[in-house]
Amino acid sequence: MKIKKFITKYGENCYIVFDEFDHTAAIIDPGGNEEEIIDFIKQTNLIVEYILLTHGHFDHIAAVETLRDVTEAKVLISYEDAPMLTNPELNLSGRFYKNIICSDADAYLKDQDIINLSNIKIKALSTPGHTKGGMCFITDNICFTGDTLFKGSIGRCDFPGGDINILMNSIKTKLLTLNDETLIYPGHGDLSTIGEEKNNNTFIKDLIL
């Protein structure tokens, strides 16, 4: 399994997970930089089967429509966040940027759903709090945490649908139960591990007492 990271124009991390042998791939949170992502897909001869969304804020979905058109990949998001794809007020683009409107998702994700990508199995974890339908994705010892958990921080909860108590419960029950060696690939910022966050993240230290 290979992972390619793109830092989009909004400072958001988009990832491509792909099988290095048969070139099947999934894109996680394409928040922009469409041309750069398409160039990489073509250069690497990737077959993109899925676009996986941790949540529906504009900085994580801005490139969805372009990449869906180019790759014919299926777009997957939680049922709770699905309305954000089609509504610029809900995805906040109408508040901060130009309106971003996507087509409906192809399917809705639920907690513990498995996405099969050739030899790669990606498990969806329901982690609401940053949004009502926030998701994380796990494969092997890697967790793509979206805007739920960052290196040294957590997702903000002051946008519509955010709830700090729900977010902290999601982190405690879904993420801090993972092995300390689990790598965190967040929606913004640098990589980390669960163990590092347990030891150094002041926002969650009280959760492990």
C-alpha atoms as a printed R data frame, in Angstrom:
    type eleno elety resid chain resno       x      y       z
1   ATOM     1    CA   MET     A     1   0.000  0.000   0.000
2   ATOM     2    CA   LYS     A     2   1.187  3.491  -0.859
3   ATOM     3    CA   ILE     A     3  -0.049  6.870   0.344
4   ATOM     4    CA   LYS     A     4   0.373 10.173  -1.481
5   ATOM     5    CA   LYS     A     5  -0.336 13.407   0.389
6   ATOM     6    CA   PHE     A     6  -1.389 16.692  -1.177
7   ATOM     7    CA   ILE     A     7  -1.673 19.955   0.745
8   ATOM     8    CA   THR     A     8  -4.488 21.830  -0.952
9   ATOM     9    CA   LYS     A     9  -4.960 25.557  -1.340
10  ATOM    10    CA   TYR     A    10  -6.963 25.666   1.901
11  ATOM    11    CA   GLY     A    11  -4.150 24.079   3.890
12  ATOM    12    CA   GLU     A    12  -6.086 20.821   3.957
13  ATOM    13    CA   ASN     A    13  -4.522 17.386   3.554
14  ATOM    14    CA   CYS     A    14  -5.837 15.223   0.733
15  ATOM    15    CA   TYR     A    15  -4.575 11.649   0.531
16  ATOM    16    CA   ILE     A    16  -4.516  9.039  -2.193
17  ATOM    17    CA   VAL     A    17  -4.316  5.459  -0.941
18  ATOM    18    CA   PHE     A    18  -3.379  2.978  -3.641
19  ATOM    19    CA   ASP     A    19  -2.260 -0.564  -4.326
20  ATOM    20    CA   GLU     A    20   1.184 -0.368  -5.882
21  ATOM    21    CA   PHE     A    21   0.670 -3.579  -7.850
22  ATOM    22    CA   ASP     A    22  -2.741 -3.260  -9.518
23  ATOM    23    CA   HIS     A    23  -2.987  0.560  -9.130
24  ATOM    24    CA   THR     A    24  -6.484  0.634  -7.611
25  ATOM    25    CA   ALA     A    25  -6.909  3.760  -5.489
26  ATOM    26    CA   ALA     A    26  -9.118  5.790  -3.194
27  ATOM    27    CA   ILE     A    27  -8.939  9.549  -2.704
28  ATOM    28    CA   ILE     A    28  -9.612 10.842   0.803
29  ATOM    29    CA   ASP     A    29 -10.916 14.409   1.211
30  ATOM    30    CA   PRO     A    30 -10.055 16.114  -2.089
31  ATOM    31    CA   GLY     A    31 -10.292 19.733  -1.000
32  ATOM    32    CA   GLY     A    32  -8.694 21.329  -4.049
33  ATOM    33    CA   ASN     A    33  -5.617 21.156  -6.292
34  ATOM    34    CA   GLU     A    34  -7.530 19.177  -8.899
35  ATOM    35    CA   GLU     A    35  -4.929 19.510 -11.640
36  ATOM    36    CA   GLU     A    36  -2.090 18.334  -9.408
37  ATOM    37    CA   ILE     A    37  -4.111 15.336  -8.246
38  ATOM    38    CA   ILE     A    38  -5.180 14.434 -11.782
39  ATOM    39    CA   ASP     A    39  -1.593 14.662 -13.005
40  ATOM    40    CA   PHE     A    40  -0.490 12.257 -10.278
41  ATOM    41    CA   ILE     A    41  -3.314  9.843 -11.104
42  ATOM    42    CA   LYS     A    42  -2.324  9.824 -14.770
43  ATOM    43    CA   GLN     A    43   1.420  9.543 -14.125
44  ATOM    44    CA   THR     A    44   0.894  6.640 -11.736
45  ATOM    45    CA   ASN     A    45  -1.786  4.974 -13.906
46  ATOM    46    CA   LEU     A    46  -4.173  4.807 -10.977
47  ATOM    47    CA   ILE     A    47  -7.686  3.396 -11.180
48  ATOM    48    CA   VAL     A    48  -9.613  5.470  -8.651
49  ATOM    49    CA   GLU     A    49 -12.582  3.505  -7.350
50  ATOM    50    CA   TYR     A    50 -13.680  5.671  -4.420
51  ATOM    51    CA   ILE     A    51 -13.647  9.214  -3.121
52  ATOM    52    CA   LEU     A    52 -13.956  8.932   0.651
53  ATOM    53    CA   LEU     A    53 -15.011 11.939   2.701
54  ATOM    54    CA   THR     A    54 -14.387 12.329   6.418
55  ATOM    55    CA   HIS     A    55 -16.956 15.128   6.519
56  ATOM    56    CA   GLY     A    56 -18.649 17.690   4.311
57  ATOM    57    CA   HIS     A    57 -16.908 21.028   4.893
58  ATOM    58    CA   PHE     A    58 -15.897 22.833   1.712
59  ATOM    59    CA   ASP     A    59 -12.168 22.584   2.288
60  ATOM    60    CA   HIS     A    60 -12.500 18.783   2.153
61  ATOM    61    CA   ILE     A    61 -14.885 18.493  -0.823
62  ATOM    62    CA   ALA     A    62 -13.947 21.324  -3.203
63  ATOM    63    CA   ALA     A    63 -12.442 19.001  -5.815
64  ATOM    64    CA   VAL     A    64 -14.997 16.214  -5.540
65  ATOM    65    CA   GLU     A    65 -17.001 16.992  -8.676
66  ATOM    66    CA   THR     A    66 -14.007 17.444 -10.945
67  ATOM    67    CA   LEU     A    67 -12.365 14.251  -9.724
68  ATOM    68    CA   ARG     A    68 -15.601 12.283  -9.912
69  ATOM    69    CA   ASP     A    69 -16.028 13.372 -13.540
70  ATOM    70    CA   VAL     A    70 -12.459 12.440 -14.444
71  ATOM    71    CA   THR     A    71 -12.210  9.140 -12.548
72  ATOM    72    CA   GLU     A    72 -15.859  7.978 -12.407
73  ATOM    73    CA   ALA     A    73 -15.168  7.053  -8.785
74  ATOM    74    CA   LYS     A    74 -17.980  6.543  -6.290
75  ATOM    75    CA   VAL     A    75 -18.322  9.256  -3.646
76  ATOM    76    CA   LEU     A    76 -18.911  7.969  -0.108
77  ATOM    77    CA   ILE     A    77 -19.827 10.040   2.949
78  ATOM    78    CA   SER     A    78 -21.909  9.563   6.074
79  ATOM    79    CA   TYR     A    79 -25.673  9.974   5.780
80  ATOM    80    CA   GLU     A    80 -25.592 12.805   8.326
81  ATOM    81    CA   ASP     A    81 -23.076 14.877   6.357
82  ATOM    82    CA   ALA     A    82 -24.400 14.049   2.886
83  ATOM    83    CA   PRO     A    83 -26.601 17.209   2.704
84  ATOM    84    CA   MET     A    84 -23.429 19.301   2.965
85  ATOM    85    CA   LEU     A    85 -22.382 18.207  -0.510
86  ATOM    86    CA   THR     A    86 -25.284 19.959  -2.162
87  ATOM    87    CA   ASN     A    87 -25.737 22.955   0.139
88  ATOM    88    CA   PRO     A    88 -23.100 25.733   0.262
89  ATOM    89    CA   GLU     A    89 -24.530 27.075   3.501
90  ATOM    90    CA   LEU     A    90 -24.086 23.720   5.204
91  ATOM    91    CA   ASN     A    91 -20.604 23.077   3.788
92  ATOM    92    CA   LEU     A    92 -19.624 26.661   4.754
93  ATOM    93    CA   SER     A    93 -18.364 27.634   1.302
94  ATOM    94    CA   GLY     A    94 -21.089 30.248   1.082
95  ATOM    95    CA   ARG     A    95 -19.727 31.795   4.266
96  ATOM    96    CA   PHE     A    96 -16.000 31.778   3.493
97  ATOM    97    CA   TYR     A    97 -15.547 31.358  -0.249
98  ATOM    98    CA   LYS     A    98 -17.452 30.959  -3.476
99  ATOM    99    CA   ASN     A    99 -20.350 28.511  -3.380
100 ATOM   100    CA   ILE     A   100 -19.272 24.886  -3.766
101 ATOM   101    CA   ILE     A   101 -22.027 22.500  -4.789
102 ATOM   102    CA   CYS     A   102 -21.514 18.807  -5.483
103 ATOM   103    CA   SER     A   103 -23.857 16.113  -6.685
104 ATOM   104    CA   ASP     A   104 -25.313 13.658  -4.198
105 ATOM   105    CA   ALA     A   105 -23.122 10.905  -2.782
106 ATOM   106    CA   ASP     A   106 -23.211  7.516  -4.445
107 ATOM   107    CA   ALA     A   107 -23.554  5.734  -1.096
108 ATOM   108    CA   TYR     A   108 -23.658  6.507   2.612
109 ATOM   109    CA   LEU     A   109 -21.121  5.233   5.117
110 ATOM   110    CA   LYS     A   110 -21.953  3.768   8.513
111 ATOM   111    CA   ASP     A   111 -19.775  2.932  11.481
112 ATOM   112    CA   GLN     A   112 -17.651 -0.183  10.877
113 ATOM   113    CA   ASP     A   113 -18.367 -0.302   7.139
114 ATOM   114    CA   ILE     A   114 -15.537 -1.897   5.138
115 ATOM   115    CA   ILE     A   115 -14.440 -0.430   1.807
116 ATOM   116    CA   ASN     A   116 -12.617 -3.040  -0.264
117 ATOM   117    CA   LEU     A   117  -9.877 -1.653  -2.452
118 ATOM   118    CA   SER     A   118  -8.195 -4.629  -4.084
119 ATOM   119    CA   ASN     A   119  -5.988 -6.047  -1.307
120 ATOM   120    CA   ILE     A   120  -6.564 -3.007   0.908
121 ATOM   121    CA   LYS     A   121  -9.426 -2.950   3.396
122 ATOM   122    CA   ILE     A   122 -10.468  0.447   4.731
123 ATOM   123    CA   LYS     A   123 -12.765  0.577   7.759
124 ATOM   124    CA   ALA     A   124 -15.034  3.546   8.422
125 ATOM   125    CA   LEU     A   125 -15.318  4.792  11.996
126 ATOM   126    CA   SER     A   126 -18.125  7.122  13.007
127 ATOM   127    CA   THR     A   127 -16.525 10.017  14.916
128 ATOM   128    CA   PRO     A   128 -19.054 12.859  15.137
129 ATOM   129    CA   GLY     A   129 -18.359 16.089  16.949
130 ATOM   130    CA   HIS     A   130 -16.618 18.323  14.415
131 ATOM   131    CA   THR     A   131 -19.696 17.693  12.271
132 ATOM   132    CA   LYS     A   132 -22.737 15.524  12.901
133 ATOM   133    CA   GLY     A   133 -21.489 12.807  10.590
134 ATOM   134    CA   GLY     A   134 -17.731 12.959  10.942
135 ATOM   135    CA   MET     A   135 -15.821  9.834   9.913
136 ATOM   136    CA   CYS     A   136 -12.306  8.468  10.268
137 ATOM   137    CA   PHE     A   137 -10.826  5.765   8.043
138 ATOM   138    CA   ILE     A   138  -8.543  2.974   9.206
139 ATOM   139    CA   THR     A   139  -6.368  0.644   7.175
140 ATOM   140    CA   ASP     A   140  -3.657 -1.503   8.748
141 ATOM   141    CA   ASN     A   141  -2.027  0.673  11.432
142 ATOM   142    CA   ILE     A   142  -3.012  3.972   9.795
143 ATOM   143    CA   CYS     A   143  -5.938  6.215  10.702
144 ATOM   144    CA   PHE     A   144  -7.072  9.115   8.519
145 ATOM   145    CA   THR     A   145  -8.639 11.354  11.143
146 ATOM   146    CA   GLY     A   146 -10.029 14.227   9.075
147 ATOM   147    CA   ASP     A   147 -10.790 17.131  11.408
148 ATOM   148    CA   THR     A   148 -11.450 14.962  14.455
149 ATOM   149    CA   LEU     A   149  -7.898 14.724  15.793
150 ATOM   150    CA   PHE     A   150  -4.737 16.616  14.822
151 ATOM   151    CA   LYS     A   151  -1.154 16.572  15.953
152 ATOM   152    CA   GLY     A   152  -1.390 18.488  19.221
153 ATOM   153    CA   SER     A   153  -4.985 19.578  18.743
154 ATOM   154    CA   ILE     A   154  -8.578 18.565  18.010
155 ATOM   155    CA   GLY     A   155 -11.248 19.692  15.562
156 ATOM   156    CA   ARG     A   156 -13.133 22.894  16.225
157 ATOM   157    CA   CYS     A   157 -16.754 22.588  17.253
158 ATOM   158    CA   ASP     A   158 -18.118 26.107  16.819
159 ATOM   159    CA   PHE     A   159 -19.586 25.552  13.346
160 ATOM   160    CA   PRO     A   160 -23.183 24.329  12.883
161 ATOM   161    CA   GLY     A   161 -23.373 20.645  13.780
162 ATOM   162    CA   GLY     A   162 -20.325 20.777  16.029
163 ATOM   163    CA   ASP     A   163 -20.431 19.574  19.637
164 ATOM   164    CA   ILE     A   164 -17.360 19.466  21.869
165 ATOM   165    CA   ASN     A   165 -18.770 16.806  24.197
166 ATOM   166    CA   ILE     A   166 -19.623 14.507  21.318
167 ATOM   167    CA   LEU     A   167 -16.214 15.107  19.738
168 ATOM   168    CA   MET     A   168 -14.357 14.251  22.934
169 ATOM   169    CA   ASN     A   169 -16.410 11.079  23.321
170 ATOM   170    CA   SER     A   170 -15.598 10.095  19.744
171 ATOM   171    CA   ILE     A   171 -11.894 10.591  20.375
172 ATOM   172    CA   LYS     A   172 -12.034  8.662  23.655
173 ATOM   173    CA   THR     A   173 -14.082  5.697  22.474
174 ATOM   174    CA   LYS     A   174 -12.955  5.350  18.853
175 ATOM   175    CA   LEU     A   175  -9.417  6.721  18.539
176 ATOM   176    CA   LEU     A   176  -7.689  6.426  21.898
177 ATOM   177    CA   THR     A   177  -8.600  2.729  21.942
178 ATOM   178    CA   LEU     A   178  -6.338  2.160  18.923
179 ATOM   179    CA   ASN     A   179  -2.781  0.919  19.370
180 ATOM   180    CA   ASP     A   180  -0.309  3.599  20.400
181 ATOM   181    CA   GLU     A   181   1.706  2.850  17.255
182 ATOM   182    CA   THR     A   182  -1.240  3.731  15.001
183 ATOM   183    CA   LEU     A   183  -0.203  6.495  12.622
184 ATOM   184    CA   ILE     A   184  -2.470  9.531  12.381
185 ATOM   185    CA   TYR     A   185  -2.927 11.146   8.985
186 ATOM   186    CA   PRO     A   186  -4.979 14.257   9.874
187 ATOM   187    CA   GLY     A   187  -7.013 16.605   7.729
188 ATOM   188    CA   HIS     A   188  -4.619 19.466   8.503
189 ATOM   189    CA   GLY     A   189  -1.057 19.627   9.733
190 ATOM   190    CA   ASP     A   190   1.582 16.987  10.313
191 ATOM   191    CA   LEU     A   191   1.454 13.256  10.927
192 ATOM   192    CA   SER     A   192   1.426 11.853  14.439
193 ATOM   193    CA   THR     A   193   0.654  8.667  16.353
194 ATOM   194    CA   ILE     A   194  -2.006  7.759  18.884
195 ATOM   195    CA   GLY     A   195   0.703  7.306  21.509
196 ATOM   196    CA   GLU     A   196   2.178 10.717  20.827
197 ATOM   197    CA   GLU     A   197  -1.211 12.359  21.187
198 ATOM   198    CA   LYS     A   198  -1.903 10.520  24.441
199 ATOM   199    CA   ASN     A   199   1.352 11.866  25.825
200 ATOM   200    CA   ASN     A   200   1.464 15.370  24.384
201 ATOM   201    CA   ASN     A   201  -1.978 16.550  23.274
202 ATOM   202    CA   THR     A   202  -3.246 18.789  26.081
203 ATOM   203    CA   PHE     A   203  -6.799 18.628  24.726
204 ATOM   204    CA   ILE     A   204  -7.125 14.884  25.362
205 ATOM   205    CA   LYS     A   205  -4.822 14.108  28.293
206 ATOM   206    CA   ASP     A   206  -7.746 14.103  30.726
207 ATOM   207    CA   LEU     A   207  -9.525 11.474  28.620
208 ATOM   208    CA   ILE     A   208  -6.991  8.775  29.507
209 ATOM   209    CA   LEU     A   209  -6.947  9.297  33.258
